Amino acid sequence: MGYSLRIKRPENPISLDEWTRAIEAVDSLRLNDDSGSQLINPKTGEKMVLKSQQGDAEYFDTETGQWHGALMWHKSGSVSFNSRAVEEALNGEPDSDKFWQAVTKLAGILGASILGEEGELYDQVTARPGQG
């Protein structure tokens, strides 16, 4: 497990309808279909399927030409994703991290912030954490 980041609004939970409309507004994202996401174990080569939940979304990686399960919508009204997915941005290169750009576009559409597990607020331009 890695460190999770969340797209969240402080007082107004993100509804599934809002989330769906926001996903549709970002070209590199789509809602998962019912088949789930296929994963390959890098050590064994075994193919596995991770079943998706309602509201889960995928990101299209233009470098590999593949869709990857990346965002999980929660009934509590927030969205989570693994910080490893935006490692490039968190290492000081937010302009070259296409997934970070998609996530910040989503946050903007939703009027939401990006927060870490400890409540720290991430700057959407620099990808640097600050005080929550």
C-alpha positions in Angstrom: 0.0 0.0 0.0 1.2 3.5 -0.8 0.3 6.9 0.6 -3.2 8.0 -0.5 -4.2 11.4 -1.7 -7.9 12.6 -1.8 -9.9 15.0 -3.8 -12.3 16.4 -1.3 -14.5 19.4 -0.5 -14.6 20.5 3.1 -18.3 20.8 3.6 -20.0 19.6 0.5 -19.5 15.9 -0.4 -18.9 15.0 -4.1 -22.0 13.2 -5.4 -21.7 10.3 -7.8 -23.5 12.4 -10.4 -21.1 15.3 -10.0 -18.2 12.9 -10.2 -19.5 11.3 -13.4 -19.9 14.7 -15.1 -16.4 15.8 -14.0 -14.8 12.5 -15.3 -16.6 13.1 -18.7 -15.0 16.5 -18.9 -11.4 15.2 -18.8 -10.3 13.5 -22.0 -7.7 11.2 -20.4 -10.2 9.8 -17.8 -13.2 7.4 -18.0 -15.4 5.5 -15.6 -14.4 1.8 -15.2 -16.7 -0.6 -16.9 -18.0 -3.6 -15.1 -15.2 -5.8 -16.2 -12.7 -4.3 -13.8 -9.0 -3.5 -14.4 -6.5 -6.1 -15.5 -3.3 -6.1 -13.6 -0.1 -8.1 -14.3 2.0 -9.3 -11.4 5.5 -8.0 -12.3 7.3 -10.8 -10.5 5.2 -13.8 -11.8 3.6 -12.4 -14.9 0.2 -13.7 -13.6 -2.8 -11.8 -14.9 -5.3 -10.6 -12.3 -8.6 -8.7 -12.5 -9.4 -6.1 -9.9 -13.1 -5.6 -9.8 -14.2 -2.0 -10.0 -16.7 -0.3 -7.6 -19.3 2.2 -8.7 -17.6 5.5 -9.5 -14.1 4.1 -10.0 -12.2 5.7 -12.9 -9.4 4.9 -15.2 -6.6 7.0 -16.6 -5.3 6.6 -20.2 -1.5 6.6 -20.2 -0.4 8.0 -23.6 3.1 6.5 -23.2 1.9 2.9 -22.8 -1.4 3.3 -24.7 -3.2 1.6 -21.9 -6.0 2.4 -19.4 -5.1 2.1 -15.7 -7.5 2.0 -12.7 -6.5 5.1 -10.8 -9.3 6.9 -9.0 -11.7 5.5 -6.4 -14.9 7.5 -5.6 -16.2 6.9 -2.1 -19.8 7.1 -0.9 -18.6 9.6 1.7 -18.1 12.1 -1.1 -14.4 12.0 -1.7 -12.1 10.5 -4.3 -8.8 8.7 -3.5 -5.7 7.8 -5.5 -2.3 6.5 -4.8 0.5 9.1 -4.5 2.8 6.8 -6.6 0.5 7.7 -9.6 1.7 11.3 -9.3 5.3 10.6 -8.2 6.7 12.8 -11.0 4.7 15.8 -9.8 5.5 15.2 -6.1 9.2 15.0 -7.1 9.0 18.6 -8.4 7.9 18.2 -12.0 4.1 18.8 -11.9 4.1 20.2 -15.5 5.3 17.0 -17.0 3.0 14.7 -14.9 -0.1 14.1 -17.0 -2.0 12.3 -14.4 -1.4 15.1 -11.9 -2.7 17.5 -14.5 -5.9 15.4 -14.9 -6.4 15.2 -11.1 -6.0 19.0 -10.7 -8.4 19.6 -13.5 -10.9 17.3 -11.8 -10.4 19.2 -8.5 -10.9 22.5 -10.3 -14.2 21.3 -11.9 -15.4 20.0 -8.6 -14.3 23.1 -6.6 -12.3 20.6 -4.4 -8.9 20.4 -2.8 -6.2 17.7 -2.9 -5.4 16.4 0.6 -2.9 13.9 2.0 -3.8 11.2 4.6 -2.8 13.5 7.4 -4.9 16.4 6.2 -2.1 18.3 4.5 -3.3 20.5 1.5 -1.4 20.0 -1.7 -0.8 23.0 -3.9 -2.4 22.2 -7.3 0.2 24.2 -9.2 3.4 23.1 -7.5 2.2 19.7 -6.0 3.9 20.6 -2.8 2.1 19.9 0.5 1.4 22.6 3.0 -0.8 22.9 6.1 -4.3 21.4 6.0 
